[in-house]
Amino acid sequence: SLHYVGSDINPNPYRRPIQIKTVGLLIGTSGAHLWGSPMHFSRIKGPSLARSATGPISKGAQVALLVCGLLGIASALLVSSGTIASANGSASNPGEPSGRQAGRKAPPGMVLIAGGMFMMGTNDKESFPNERPAHLVQVKGFWMDEHDVTNAEFAKFVEVTGYLSAWWRWVPGANWRYPEWPGSSIQGRENYPVVQVSWYDAVAYAQWAGKRLPTEAEWEFAARGGLESKRYVWGDDFRPGGRYMANTWQGVFPVRDTGEDGFVGTSPVGSFPANGYGLYDMAGNVWQWCSDWYRVDAHVEAASQNVCRDPAGPAGSYDPGDPYSPKRVVKGGSFLCNPSYCESYRPSARRGTPPDTGSSHTGFRCVISGDDTLVSRSTGNQPSLTNETASSPSKPN
């Protein structure tokens, strides 16, 4: 008999040990592993095959039983393999990509994020009240840009559509072409994240590209990179082995950024290690727009549910510190974040920003719902988009 016993060391609450039983063969006890846990084979008490009710079994019958036993084990292992595949990526597991989705070619520059369940937010005392409490959330699979939208990518959008950003039209001076001040330039910074873009600008770009902005839940799930409840997207140590993992502020804030991480201000996308899902700059560099309205107490309401499934955020915005200004969620922190000020390059950190506002430290990246058709960027047949035509976000499917 074959018996699998799941390990009780570091159990994963979302996976259960499986039990497989066959008859008639004893297998040794080493070597196999399932989900990182030992697989143990042991004899289950049952009828002896050594002797039948009427006498000894013939050699032919013993051989036949041996073959049957081997076939049984092979079947069991196939079932086990299928169960593992189902637990890690089949459509039978809610929230994970379908076979059609997983098997298709990835959209250019995007990473498939297999859906799943995770602990969103935090209960860490060293956090802001709007990040608490931690609560279970389940998201479906989706595709995400591996890095923030760059100046070059946004410039192509503007060239094709003739789009005029809301920030550019309202405020003379700084805009996405002149990210710091009038006279500054993106020349030579084509691979830097585009900044000085409002939420409306980000939505307009996403719609043109056949994409959308991520929900806050999708963004945080992707940022964590498969790690559970870690302080940073790479673990609990801010500088593992003395290495800087993100573009943040070093020195006395806001007096002087010493640039010990190699950069003062923004950095080219992909300058720091990717997270566990292959996504770059999910911490620091620039804040990233999400589709959700911002509420300070959003996590409190979400925690009242058993499991939040694909939450799209609250129906409206409310910030008691600024009650008359509707806001959208931004995540990820920026090069301006420092422990003495905000340390918002943590995945649970969140902030609300008026959707008509751009800044030198806010950009965005896009996603595609798991079952959407493949994206294909237009080379000239998209209509010209303005702030008015982008006033409503694409709704997650």
Secondary structure by P-SEA (a helix, b strand, c coil): cbbbbbbcccccccbbbbbbbbcbbbbbbcccccccbbbbbbbcccccccccccccccaaaaaaaaaaaaaaaaaaaaaaaaaaaaaccccccccccccccccccccccbbbbbbbbbbcccccccccccccbbbbbbbcccccccccccaaaaaaaaaaccccccccccccccccccccccccccccccccccccccaaaaaaaaaaacbbbbcaaaaaaaaacccccccccccccccccccccccccccccccccccccccccccccccccccccccccccccbbbbccbbbbcaaaaaaaccccccccccccbbbbcccccbbbbbbcccccccccccccccccccccccccccccccccccccccccccbbbbbccccccccccccccccccc
